Amino acid sequence: LNIGEEIKMESNNSKNIKDMPYVDPESKKKYGMKWHRFLCVVLCITAILEIVAGVMCILGKGEYSELYSMGLESGVFTSVKLVVCIVGALRILSGPLAFVARQKLAKFKKNGPLFFYIYLIVSGAASIVYDSVAIIIFRRINMEFPAEFFSVKEGVVGIIAGVVYILLNMLYYHNRKVYFVNGRPEDN
């Protein structure tokens, strides 16, 4: 076989494995990979959006400028710029993490799901820090949360939804762990 035929054969085998549902030998359940393919596409888009959000945060643009101004003007949270920069740094870090997770998932690397979970945790941490600072500022100045700016209920629901999302993805990838063995299963 020459290199071209070998690559073509490997590509065909890889496609067959990706399209073939995994059958759990114990329960005889079939597990497809449509969600996996969807996540790989979404993670590319998310990587770019995370970096843009991080830069906007550090520059104090968009929704972050309101929190920054309110924290300084009230005198309650004078180090809000530092916190906003930390949130921005976490967002910027999330971008490459999302891309690395996407690459590892797409190539069926054994640690692909782990990188995906790490990305979700870092991204979630940025949201939790931002929400916490907003709560502190509004509580200290005894101001009602403007619904268009921030909602405590939405923040709590978002955190719970994020945890459920991580757990569901952990279950999803646990059921398909046979695929994630640093390439194609038949090579190992």
Order of alpha helices (4+ residues) and beta strands (2+ residues): alpha-beta-beta-alpha-alpha-alpha-alpha-alpha
